[in-house]
Amino acid sequence: MYIPYTTRQLIEKNTDKVDQIIVAFKPELGYAGALALDKSLTEFIKEKKYISPNDQNGLFVRNVAEGLKQTQQLARVLQLIVAFVAFGTIIAGIIGISNIMVFVVKERTKEIGIRKALGATPKSVISTILLESVFITTISGIIGML
């Protein structure tokens, strides 16, 4: 809620005591900009309220930019972990499909031999097996996603 300073004074029974001021910054400002804003705001308030620049306890400013930076770093690490797991899953899927195709070729050795005897080229035999593997992979992927 935003209220005028004079209204706040009336609520606080005409006192000038302010225990906290919340200042937000635009995200486009970035981490370095937020730290610069924090520093300049601290210097400005210390100058206006006659607080010594060396007095560390005269004014407390909490900047959430540091927490935001740590949260963003954690998000990046989590993205790397998820990417690693996804990569491992894809590799496992490739190995599984390869094993299935080896089994298919082994089971269909006689059929492949007959096709070659009837004049099938190696390219057509390989394309038939690859087409079947792509079909099985696509159907299995769609069912898995559902």
MDAnalysis code that builds the backbone (N, CA, C; Angstrom):
import MDAnalysis as mda
import numpy as np

u = mda.Universe.empty(438, n_residues=146, atom_resindex=np.repeat(np.arange(146), 3), trajectory=True)
u.add_TopologyAttr("name", ["N", "CA", "C"] * 146)
u.add_TopologyAttr("resid", np.arange(1, 147))
u.add_TopologyAttr("resname", ["MET", "TYR", "ILE", "PRO", "TYR", "THR", "THR", "ARG", "GLN", "LEU", "ILE", "GLU", "LYS", "ASN", "THR", "ASP", "LYS", "VAL", "ASP", "GLN", "ILE", "ILE", "VAL", "ALA", "PHE", "LYS", "PRO", "GLU", "LEU", "GLY", "TYR", "ALA", "GLY", "ALA", "LEU", "ALA", "LEU", "ASP", "LYS", "SER", "LEU", "THR", "GLU", "PHE", "ILE", "LYS", "GLU", "LYS", "LYS", "TYR", "ILE", "SER", "PRO", "ASN", "ASP", "GLN", "ASN", "GLY", "LEU", "PHE", "VAL", "ARG", "ASN", "VAL", "ALA", "GLU", "GLY", "LEU", "LYS", "GLN", "THR", "GLN", "GLN", "LEU", "ALA", "ARG", "VAL", "LEU", "GLN", "LEU", "ILE", "VAL", "ALA", "PHE", "VAL", "ALA", "PHE", "GLY", "THR", "ILE", "ILE", "ALA", "GLY", "ILE", "ILE", "GLY", "ILE", "SER", "ASN", "ILE", "MET", "VAL", "PHE", "VAL", "VAL", "LYS", "GLU", "ARG", "THR", "LYS", "GLU", "ILE", "GLY", "ILE", "ARG", "LYS", "ALA", "LEU", "GLY", "ALA", "THR", "PRO", "LYS", "SER", "VAL", "ILE", "SER", "THR", "ILE", "LEU", "LEU", "GLU", "SER", "VAL", "PHE", "ILE", "THR", "THR", "ILE", "SER", "GLY", "ILE", "ILE", "GLY", "MET", "LEU"])
u.atoms.positions = np.array([
    [0.853, -1.159, 0.000],
    [0.000, 0.000, 0.000],
    [0.902, 1.225, 0.000],
    [0.553, 2.194, -0.775],
    [1.293, 3.441, -0.848],
    [0.442, 4.549, -0.235],
    [1.058, 5.312, 0.676],
    [0.350, 6.440, 1.286],
    [1.278, 7.645, 1.340],
    [0.716, 8.851, 1.341],
    [1.563, 10.037, 1.475],
    [2.238, 10.063, 2.843],
    [3.406, 10.687, 2.882],
    [4.169, 10.767, 4.125],
    [3.385, 11.502, 5.208],
    [2.654, 12.553, 4.836],
    [1.883, 13.316, 5.835],
    [0.756, 12.463, 6.416],
    [0.153, 11.621, 5.625],
    [-0.874, 10.706, 6.136],
    [-0.260, 9.734, 7.120],
    [0.935, 9.256, 6.801],
    [1.629, 8.341, 7.722],
    [1.929, 9.064, 9.030],
    [2.313, 10.323, 8.961],
    [2.565, 11.092, 10.180],
    [1.295, 11.175, 11.029],
    [0.145, 11.380, 10.410],
    [-1.114, 11.457, 11.163],
    [-1.440, 10.112, 11.816],
    [-1.186, 9.039, 11.109],
    [-1.440, 7.710, 11.672],
    [-0.535, 7.464, 12.876],
    [0.717, 7.915, 12.787],
    [1.694, 7.721, 13.854],
    [1.625, 8.828, 14.910],
    [0.550, 9.555, 14.976],
    [0.327, 10.609, 15.983],
    [1.358, 11.734, 15.864],
    [1.484, 12.266, 14.657],
    [2.326, 13.426, 14.363],
    [3.800, 13.247, 14.726],
    [4.296, 12.070, 14.628],
    [5.714, 11.855, 14.875],
    [6.454, 11.765, 13.546],
    [7.700, 12.123, 13.565],
    [8.525, 12.024, 12.358],
    [9.313, 10.717, 12.310],
    [9.057, 9.844, 13.255],
    [9.813, 8.592, 13.313],
    [9.352, 7.654, 12.178],
    [10.293, 7.254, 11.388],
    [10.041, 6.270, 10.331],
    [10.992, 5.121, 10.597],
    [10.434, 3.925, 10.795],
    [11.322, 2.815, 11.124],
    [11.809, 2.057, 9.892],
    [11.107, 2.211, 8.766],
    [11.614, 1.566, 7.573],
    [11.038, 2.220, 6.323],
    [11.834, 2.186, 5.298],
    [11.426, 2.657, 3.979],
    [11.772, 1.533, 3.012],
    [10.818, 1.166, 2.203],
    [11.040, 0.100, 1.230],
    [11.169, 0.741, -0.142],
    [12.284, 0.475, -0.785],
    [12.550, 1.017, -2.114],
    [12.730, -0.163, -3.061],
    [12.021, -0.124, -4.167],
    [12.151, -1.181, -5.175],
    [12.945, -0.648, -6.356],
    [13.611, -1.539, -7.034],
    [14.347, -1.141, -8.231],
    [13.879, -1.989, -9.398],
    [14.031, -1.453, -10.588],
    [13.625, -2.174, -11.797],
    [14.592, -3.332, -12.038],
    [14.080, -4.490, -12.438],
    [14.963, -5.634, -12.700],
    [16.006, -5.354, -13.787],
    [15.666, -4.443, -14.725],
    [16.617, -4.116, -15.785],
    [17.887, -3.480, -15.228],
    [17.782, -2.949, -14.018],
    [18.923, -2.291, -13.388],
    [20.053, -3.287, -13.145],
    [19.691, -4.518, -12.845],
    [20.693, -5.565, -12.647],
    [21.331, -5.518, -11.268],
    [22.205, -6.478, -11.027],
    [22.859, -6.621, -9.722],
    [23.766, -5.434, -9.413],
    [24.609, -5.073, -10.365],
    [25.549, -3.969, -10.134],
    [24.798, -2.659, -9.932],
    [23.747, -2.457, -10.700],
    [22.945, -1.249, -10.557],
    [22.247, -1.179, -9.213],
    [21.776, -2.334, -8.730],
    [21.111, -2.373, -7.421],
    [22.094, -2.037, -6.305],
    [23.313, -2.542, -6.418],
    [24.324, -2.222, -5.404],
    [24.693, -0.741, -5.447],
    [24.770, -0.184, -6.656],
    [25.074, 1.246, -6.783],
    [23.937, 2.087, -6.213],
    [22.701, 1.680, -6.473],
    [21.537, 2.380, -5.913],
    [21.566, 2.318, -4.390],
    [21.871, 1.149, -3.847],
    [21.968, 0.965, -2.398],
    [23.009, 1.924, -1.812],
    [24.180, 1.964, -2.445],
    [25.263, 2.816, -1.932],
    [24.883, 4.296, -1.995],
    [24.348, 4.729, -3.135],
    [24.010, 6.154, -3.262],
    [22.853, 6.533, -2.348],
    [21.878, 5.632, -2.171],
    [20.755, 5.909, -1.274],
    [21.236, 6.002, 0.176],
    [22.126, 5.123, 0.571],
    [22.675, 5.160, 1.927],
    [23.434, 6.465, 2.170],
    [24.267, 6.838, 1.214],
    [25.018, 8.089, 1.352],
    [24.080, 9.288, 1.429],
    [23.034, 9.289, 0.591],
    [22.080, 10.395, 0.568],
    [21.362, 10.540, 1.912],
    [20.861, 9.430, 2.456],
    [20.120, 9.482, 3.718],
    [21.048, 9.869, 4.868],
    [22.266, 9.330, 4.888],
    [23.214, 9.690, 5.950],
    [23.543, 11.179, 5.897],
    [23.647, 11.723, 4.704],
    [23.937, 13.149, 4.563],
    [22.752, 13.995, 5.018],
    [21.541, 13.605, 4.631],
    [20.347, 14.393, 4.977],
    [20.018, 14.324, 6.466],
    [20.299, 13.207, 7.112],
    [19.956, 13.027, 8.526],
    [21.166, 13.222, 9.443],
    [22.233, 13.711, 8.895],
    [23.444, 14.018, 9.663],
    [23.983, 12.792, 10.403],
    [24.076, 11.690, 9.705],
    [24.674, 10.467, 10.250],
    [26.085, 10.386, 9.698],
    [27.023, 10.089, 10.560],
    [28.417, 10.008, 10.130],
    [28.567, 8.936, 9.051],
    [29.304, 9.210, 7.989],
    [29.511, 8.209, 6.939],
    [30.229, 6.962, 7.446],
    [30.976, 7.097, 8.545],
    [31.705, 5.959, 9.104],
    [30.881, 5.149, 10.097],
    [29.710, 5.666, 10.497],
    [28.859, 4.981, 11.481],
    [28.114, 3.837, 10.797],
    [28.542, 2.615, 11.087],
    [27.918, 1.444, 10.473],
    [26.549, 1.128, 11.073],
    [26.300, 1.537, 12.311],
    [25.031, 1.240, 12.978],
    [24.010, 2.370, 12.850],
    [24.384, 3.479, 12.232],
    [23.477, 4.616, 12.123],
    [22.318, 4.369, 11.170],
    [22.530, 3.502, 10.201],
    [21.519, 3.239, 9.188],
    [21.708, 1.819, 8.687],
    [20.617, 1.096, 8.604],
    [20.681, -0.274, 8.091],
    [19.899, -0.332, 6.787],
    [20.554, -0.797, 5.743],
    [19.903, -0.976, 4.442],
    [20.075, -2.433, 4.047],
    [18.954, -3.072, 3.802],
    [18.997, -4.476, 3.366],
    [18.703, -4.494, 1.878],
    [19.634, -5.016, 1.129],
    [19.496, -5.074, -0.320],
    [19.190, -6.514, -0.722],
    [18.062, -6.725, -1.383],
    [17.666, -8.080, -1.771],
    [18.345, -8.520, -3.073],
    [19.148, -7.650, -3.665],
    [19.828, -8.008, -4.908],
    [20.786, -9.178, -4.688],
    [21.441, -9.220, -3.529],
    [22.363, -10.330, -3.230],
    [21.594, -11.650, -3.167],
    [20.456, -11.634, -2.486],
    [19.617, -12.841, -2.430],
    [19.117, -13.243, -3.801],
    [18.762, -12.252, -4.609],
    [18.313, -12.521, -5.974],
    [19.434, -13.162, -6.792],
    [20.636, -12.660, -6.624],
    [21.785, -13.214, -7.356],
    [22.026, -14.676, -6.946],
    [21.951, -14.963, -5.645],
    [22.141, -16.339, -5.176],
    [21.042, -17.256, -5.693],
    [19.816, -16.759, -5.733],
    [18.706, -17.549, -6.251],
    [18.899, -17.846, -7.730],
    [19.372, -16.870, -8.484],
    [19.627, -17.074, -9.903],
    [20.759, -18.075, -10.124],
    [21.779, -18.026, -9.272],
    [22.869, -18.998, -9.385],
    [22.363, -20.406, -9.089],
    [21.512, -20.537, -8.075],
    [20.927, -21.842, -7.753],
    [20.091, -22.347, -8.920],
    [19.331, -21.447, -9.557],
    [18.512, -21.843, -10.701],
    [19.395, -22.332, -11.848],
    [20.538, -21.678, -12.071],
    [21.454, -22.118, -13.129],
    [22.011, -23.503, -12.829],
    [22.378, -23.742, -11.577],
    [22.900, -25.063, -11.194],
    [21.827, -26.131, -11.387],
    [20.595, -25.815, -10.997],
    [19.503, -26.777, -11.185],
    [19.260, -27.047, -12.670],
    [19.383, -26.032, -13.503],
    [19.235, -26.233, -14.946],
    [20.317, -27.168, -15.475],
    [21.546, -27.010, -14.983],
    [22.628, -27.900, -15.411],
    [22.361, -29.341, -14.973],
    [21.868, -29.506, -13.759],
    [21.573, -30.858, -13.266],
    [20.466, -31.498, -14.096],
    [19.415, -30.728, -14.380],
    [18.311, -31.252, -15.188],
    [18.796, -31.586, -16.591],
    [19.653, -30.740, -17.169],
    [20.189, -31.017, -18.506],
    [21.032, -32.289, -18.494],
    [21.817, -32.490, -17.436],
    [22.633, -33.702, -17.325],
    [21.752, -34.949, -17.236],
    [20.701, -34.876, -16.430],
    [19.781, -36.014, -16.301],
    [19.070, -36.274, -17.627],
    [18.649, -35.204, -18.313],
    [17.978, -35.370, -19.609],
    [18.927, -36.006, -20.625],
    [20.180, -35.552, -20.644],
    [21.166, -36.120, -21.549],
    [21.379, -37.608, -21.254],
    [21.501, -37.955, -19.969],
    [21.652, -39.359, -19.586],
    [20.456, -40.197, -19.999],
    [19.257, -39.638, -19.862],
    [18.041, -40.356, -20.254],
    [18.017, -40.596, -21.759],
    [18.421, -39.590, -22.521],
    [18.451, -39.750, -23.979],
    [19.465, -40.814, -24.377],
    [20.635, -40.800, -23.749],
    [21.648, -41.826, -24.046],
    [21.120, -43.218, -23.709],
    [20.447, -43.346, -22.560],
    [19.881, -44.648, -22.179],
    [18.827, -45.091, -23.188],
    [18.023, -44.146, -23.666],
    [17.013, -44.475, -24.679],
    [17.652, -44.937, -25.977],
    [18.727, -44.264, -26.376],
    [19.421, -44.650, -27.609],
    [19.981, -46.064, -27.488],
    [20.569, -46.353, -26.346],
    [21.132, -47.699, -26.131],
    [20.015, -48.742, -26.136],
    [18.889, -48.415, -25.496],
    [17.756, -49.351, -25.478],
    [17.215, -49.629, -26.867],
    [17.055, -48.581, -27.663],
    [16.552, -48.763, -29.028],
    [17.559, -49.543, -29.868],
    [18.847, -49.279, -29.665],
    [19.883, -50.027, -30.390],
    [19.788, -51.512, -30.075],
    [19.607, -51.831, -28.811],
    [19.484, -53.247, -28.426],
    [18.245, -53.883, -29.034],
    [17.165, -53.156, -29.068],
    [15.936, -53.681, -29.677],
    [16.154, -53.933, -31.167],
    [16.841, -53.006, -31.843],
    [17.067, -53.170, -33.270],
    [18.021, -54.333, -33.555],
    [18.997, -54.547, -32.702],
    [19.881, -55.717, -32.860],
    [19.050, -56.989, -32.762],
    [18.132, -57.020, -31.813],
    [17.257, -58.186, -31.652],
    [16.371, -58.364, -32.886],
    [15.833, -57.247, -33.416],
    [14.972, -57.315, -34.602],
    [15.755, -57.878, -35.791],
    [16.968, -57.390, -35.997],
    [17.779, -57.877, -37.116],
    [18.109, -59.351, -36.932],
    [18.413, -59.744, -35.695],
    [18.750, -61.143, -35.421],
    [17.542, -62.054, -35.683],
    [16.364, -61.603, -35.288],
    [15.147, -62.397, -35.492],
    [14.757, -62.455, -36.972],
    [15.093, -61.428, -37.727],
    [14.657, -61.357, -39.123],
    [15.780, -61.690, -40.095],
    [16.793, -62.417, -39.640],
    [17.928, -62.760, -40.491],
    [17.484, -63.528, -41.733],
    [16.583, -64.474, -41.541],
    [16.106, -65.267, -42.681],
    [15.338, -64.379, -43.661],
    [14.489, -63.519, -43.138],
    [13.709, -62.613, -44.002],
    [14.641, -61.700, -44.796],
    [15.665, -61.172, -44.120],
    [16.624, -60.290, -44.798],
    [17.373, -61.069, -45.873],
    [17.737, -62.301, -45.553],
    [18.422, -63.148, -46.540],
    [17.554, -63.400, -47.756],
    [16.279, -63.675, -47.548],
    [15.360, -63.918, -48.662],
    [15.204, -62.642, -49.501],
    [15.079, -61.502, -48.845],
    [14.946, -60.228, -49.576],
    [16.186, -59.953, -50.415],
    [17.371, -60.235, -49.841],
    [18.610, -60.026, -50.591],
    [18.678, -60.979, -51.774],
    [18.196, -62.225, -51.564],
    [18.212, -63.210, -52.650],
    [17.268, -62.789, -53.771],
    [16.193, -62.091, -53.434],
    [15.244, -61.635, -54.437],
    [15.683, -60.326, -55.109],
    [16.831, -59.769, -54.662],
    [17.375, -58.603, -55.334],
    [17.326, -57.300, -54.552],
    [17.014, -57.345, -53.274],
    [16.979, -56.116, -52.473],
    [18.398, -55.599, -52.270],
    [18.540, -54.309, -52.379],
    [19.858, -53.702, -52.167],
    [20.102, -53.532, -50.660],
    [21.373, -53.444, -50.260],
    [21.657, -53.215, -48.830],
    [21.003, -51.929, -48.323],
    [20.937, -50.925, -49.208],
    [20.310, -49.655, -48.814],
    [18.836, -49.844, -48.472],
    [18.109, -50.644, -49.262],
    [16.677, -50.847, -48.990],
    [16.467, -51.664, -47.712],
    [17.351, -52.619, -47.437],
    [17.246, -53.416, -46.212],
    [17.487, -52.517, -44.992],
    [18.531, -51.711, -45.070],
    [18.859, -50.814, -43.955],
    [17.751, -49.784, -43.758],
    [17.229, -49.239, -44.878],
    [16.163, -48.235, -44.741],
    [14.909, -48.845, -44.143],
    [14.599, -50.096, -44.460],
    [13.431, -50.766, -43.872],
    [13.598, -50.894, -42.359],
    [14.785, -51.310, -41.927],
    [15.038, -51.486, -40.498],
    [15.030, -50.140, -39.781],
    [15.653, -49.114, -40.389],
    [15.653, -47.782, -39.778],
    [14.244, -47.192, -39.728],
    [13.458, -47.402, -40.790],
    [12.085, -46.904, -40.796],
    [11.282, -47.550, -39.674],
    [11.479, -48.844, -39.479],
    [10.781, -49.537, -38.395],
    [11.221, -48.994, -37.032],
    [12.515, -48.732, -36.862],
    [12.990, -48.220, -35.576],
    [12.467, -46.813, -35.307],
    [12.424, -45.966, -36.348],
    [11.873, -44.622, -36.188],
    [10.393, -44.700, -35.847],
    [9.668, -45.594, -36.504],
    [8.236, -45.762, -36.226],
    [8.008, -46.204, -34.779],
    [8.759, -47.207, -34.346],
    [8.611, -47.706, -32.973],
    [8.966, -46.608, -31.965],
    [10.055, -45.889, -32.231],
    [10.480, -44.811, -31.344],
    [9.437, -43.704, -31.256],
    [8.884, -43.331, -32.416],
    [7.865, -42.257, -32.439],
    [6.619, -42.672, -31.670],
    [6.120, -43.842, -31.940],
    [4.911, -44.313, -31.246],
    [5.178, -44.428, -29.748],
    [6.318, -44.988, -29.374],
    [6.660, -45.146, -27.959],
    [6.829, -43.782, -27.287],
    [7.442, -42.835, -27.993],
    [7.612, -41.492, -27.446],
    [6.277, -40.791, -27.208],
    [5.378, -40.917, -28.172],
    [4.050, -40.297, -28.024],
    [3.298, -40.925, -26.868],
    [3.316, -42.238, -26.764],
    [2.639, -42.925, -25.652],
    [3.293, -42.528, -24.325],
    [4.619, -42.428, -24.316],
    [5.322, -42.026, -23.090],
    [4.975, -40.607, -22.650],
    [4.832, -39.697, -23.613],
    [4.476, -38.320, -23.270],
    [3.032, -38.213, -22.757],
    [2.172, -39.035, -23.352],
    [0.774, -39.013, -22.873],
    [0.699, -39.540, -21.447],
])
